[in-house]
């Protein structure tokens, strides 16, 4: 059974958490831009109905693709203990390639 890590290095833990928050903010910049575009375009309308289905779908798609990349990016940054590793897109997509290759093996074994 694995034990929890010692909490004697609070400074390192806080720095790691702040790095993860910074990576999250950087990865969400496209979402902020898309949301701002829809909000600004909605300001021209009198009813301010921002909740059109096309804008919601677009924002949801952007958020989904960001989350697909952000989750393993944070893990990669934690594993390598370097901030720049969160932006190693090639390694992140290699991670997903390994998962999909494993699914193919699983389907073949299952059949």
HELIX and SHEET records of a PDB file:
HELIX    1   1 UNK A   10  UNK A   27  1                                  18    
HELIX    2   2 UNK A   29  UNK A   43  1                                  15    
HELIX    3   3 UNK A   53  UNK A   80  1                                  28    
HELIX    4   4 UNK A   83  UNK A   87  5                                   5    
HELIX    5   5 UNK A   89  UNK A  110  1                                  22    
END                                                                             
